[in-house]
Amino acid sequence: MARRVSVTAADGHAFEAWRADPPARPKGGIVLLHAVYGLTEHMGAACDAFAREGFAALAPALYDRVGRGIVHPYSHEGVAAGSRCYAAIAREKMLADIAAAGAALRPAGPVAVSGFCSGGSWAWSAAAALDFDAAVIFYGSHVPERLDEAPRCPTVLHYGDDDAIVPMDAIARIRARHPTLAYHIYPGCKHAFFNPDQASYDAAAAALALARSVAFLERHFADRHDPPAT
């Protein structure tokens, strides 16, 4: 089960995070960045899901830069409040916290960055700016606005074809600018199809996206994992 831990960034800022570890030697690690609502219970469940697949998983509370324990409701008001929180955090501070989360997982081996919605957008930016071994983007909401950024690691993107926030023409722009990345489009799925706490949840698509993400990470981590100590 995911547990709460504390992580400290290079500038001394300490923030909370969900963390879950597999029972056996991990295949690697994955940093999971929360959506606009903050570090919800869903993020702990997402850590658990990846831990069950053999990865050490850590989800940082990025809003701790604004105030401790900030979580917004799943509503239009929550989206507006969360957008203000994200806007209040300087890019270098956001990346510092993401880098610290990645460093906390480095003993597990290669580390990926991932995220949902706004967190997926920051995972995209982190994959371009920081040293990660892979990136898994779940319906990154602002990726179409960040096409000048280019991930420096293998990257897969998951989107639904009925996503009102990132419609298919926006996804086409991402693919046109970054054609070598991996893409999976989920028929009939809306934004946030991975989150069972939201009305747009699609259980079958979520399970498939997780399986595809695990296979992607296993493939790209295989040649980066250090051999066991002897």
C-alpha positions in Angstrom: 0.0 0.0 0.0 1.2 3.5 -0.8 2.4 5.5 2.2 3.2 9.1 2.8 6.8 10.1 2.8 8.8 13.4 2.7 11.2 14.4 0.0 13.5 17.4 0.0 14.5 19.4 -3.1 17.9 20.8 -3.8 16.8 24.2 -2.5 15.8 22.8 0.9 12.0 22.7 0.2 10.5 19.6 1.8 7.3 18.2 0.3 5.0 15.2 0.9 4.6 12.4 -1.6 2.8 9.1 -2.0 5.3 6.2 -2.3 4.7 2.5 -3.1 7.4 -0.2 -3.5 7.1 -3.6 -5.0 7.8 -6.6 -2.7 10.7 -7.8 -4.8 13.7 -6.0 -6.5 12.2 -3.2 -8.5 12.4 -3.1 -12.3 13.0 0.6 -11.9 11.1 3.7 -10.7 8.4 6.0 -11.9 7.6 9.6 -10.8 3.8 10.2 -11.1 2.8 13.9 -11.3 -0.7 14.8 -10.2 -3.5 16.4 -12.2 -4.9 19.9 -11.5 -6.7 18.7 -8.4 -3.5 18.0 -6.4 -2.2 15.0 -4.6 -5.5 13.1 -4.3 -6.1 9.5 -3.1 -6.0 8.5 -6.8 -2.3 9.3 -6.9 -1.7 6.8 -4.1 -3.7 4.2 -6.0 -1.7 5.0 -9.1 1.5 4.4 -7.2 0.1 1.1 -6.0 -0.8 0.1 -9.5 2.7 0.5 -10.7 4.2 -1.1 -7.6 2.1 -4.2 -8.3 3.8 -4.3 -11.7 7.2 -4.2 -10.2 8.1 -0.5 -10.1 8.9 1.8 -7.2 6.5 4.7 -7.6 6.5 8.1 -6.1 3.9 10.9 -6.5 5.1 14.3 -5.2 2.7 17.0 -3.8 3.7 19.7 -6.2 1.2 22.2 -4.5 3.2 22.1 -1.3 5.1 25.0 -2.8 1.8 27.0 -2.4 0.5 25.5 0.8 0.6 22.1 2.6 -2.0 19.5 1.9 -3.8 21.4 -0.9 -6.3 19.1 -2.7 -9.1 20.5 -4.9 -12.5 18.9 -5.6 -13.4 17.2 -8.9 -15.4 20.2 -10.2 -15.1 23.3 -12.4 -14.2 25.2 -9.2 -11.5 22.7 -8.5 -10.0 23.0 -11.9 -9.9 26.8 -11.6 -8.3 26.6 -8.2 -5.8 24.0 -9.3 -4.9 26.1 -12.3 -4.1 29.0 -10.0 -1.9 26.7 -7.9 0.1 25.5 -10.9 0.4 29.0 -12.2 1.8 30.2 -8.8 4.8 27.9 -9.0 7.9 29.0 -11.0 9.1 26.6 -13.6 12.5 26.1 -11.9 10.8 25.3 -8.6 8.5 22.7 -10.2 11.4 21.1 -12.0 13.4 21.1 -8.8 10.7 19.1 -7.0 10.3 16.7 -9.9 14.1 16.2 -10.0 14.1 15.4 -6.3 11.4 12.9 -6.7 13.4 11.2 -9.5 16.5 11.2 -7.3 14.6 9.5 -4.5 13.9 6.6 -6.8 17.4 6.3 -8.4 18.3 3.4 -6.0 15.6 1.4 -7.8 17.4 1.7 -11.2 16.3 3.6 -14.2 13.5 6.1 -13.6 10.6 7.4 -15.7 8.5 10.5 -15.3 4.8 10.3 -15.8 1.7 12.3 -15.1 -1.9 13.0 -15.6 -3.6 16.1 -17.2 -1.6 19.1 -16.0 0.9 16.6 -14.4 1.2 15.0 -17.8 2.2 18.4 -19.2 4.9 18.8 -16.5 6.1 15.2 -17.2 6.6 16.3 -20.8 8.6 19.3 -19.7 10.6 17.3 -17.2 11.4 14.7 -19.9 12.8 17.6 -22.0 14.7 19.4 -19.2 15.8 16.7 -16.8 17.6 13.3 -16.7 14.9 10.7 -17.0 15.1 7.3 -18.7 11.6 7.3 -20.1 8.3 9.3 -20.0 4.7 8.2 -19.9 2.2 11.0 -20.6 -1.5 10.4 -19.7 -3.6 13.0 -21.5 -1.2 15.9 -21.0 -3.4 18.9 -21.2 -0.8 21.5 -22.2 1.5 19.5 -24.4 0.1 21.1 -27.6 1.3 24.4 -26.2 4.8 23.1 -25.5 5.7 21.6 -28.8 9.1 23.5 -28.8 10.1 21.2 -25.9 11.3 17.8 -27.0 11.6 14.8 -24.6 15.2 13.5 -24.4 14.1 10.0 -23.5 11.8 7.4 -25.0 8.2 8.7 -24.5 4.7 7.3 -24.9 1.5 9.4 -24.9 -2.0 8.2 -24.0 -5.1 10.2 -25.2 -8.7 9.5 -25.7 -10.3 10.4 -29.0 -13.2 12.2 -27.3 -11.0 14.4 -25.1 -12.6 17.9 -25.1 -9.4 19.4 -23.5 -7.0 17.9 -26.0 -9.0 17.1 -29.2 -7.8 15.0 -32.0 -6.6 18.0 -34.1 -4.3 19.0 -31.1 -3.0 15.4 -30.9 -2.3 15.5 -34.6 -0.2 18.6 -34.1 1.8 16.8 -31.4 2.4 13.8 -33.7 3.4 16.0 -36.6 6.0 17.8 -34.5 7.2 14.7 -32.7 6.6 11.8 -35.0 9.1 9.4 -33.5 7.3 9.2 -30.1 4.9 6.4 -29.3 1.2 7.2 -29.3 -1.9 5.3 -28.1 -5.4 6.7 -28.8 -8.4 5.2 -27.0 -11.7 5.1 -28.9 -14.6 6.7 -27.1 -12.5 7.9 -24.2 -12.6 11.3 -22.6 -10.1 13.2 -20.6 -9.1 11.6 -17.3 -10.2 8.1 -18.5 -7.6 6.6 -16.1 -9.0 8.0 -12.9 -11.8 5.9 -11.3 -12.9 8.9 -9.1 -14.0 10.8 -12.2 -17.1 10.4 -14.3 -15.0 10.0 -17.5 -13.3 6.8 -16.1 -13.1 3.9 -18.5 -11.9 0.7 -16.8 -11.0 -1.2 -19.9 -9.0 1.7 -21.4 -7.3 2.4 -18.0 -6.2 -1.3 -17.8 -4.9 -1.3 -21.3 -3.0 2.0 -20.8 -1.4 0.6 -17.7 -0.4 -2.6 -19.5 1.0 -0.7 -22.4 2.9 1.6 -20.1 4.4 -1.3 -18.2 5.5 -3.0 -21.4 7.0 0.3 -22.6 9.0 0.8 -19.4 10.1 -2.8 -19.3 11.4 -2.6 -22.9 13.3 0.7 -22.4 14.6 -0.1 -18.9 15.9 -3.5 -19.9 19.3 -2.2 -21.2 19.6 0.5 -18.5 19.3 -1.6 -15.4 22.5 -2.1 -13.5 23.3 -5.8 -12.8 22.6 -7.0 -9.3 25.5 -6.5 -6.8 27.6 -9.6 -6.2 
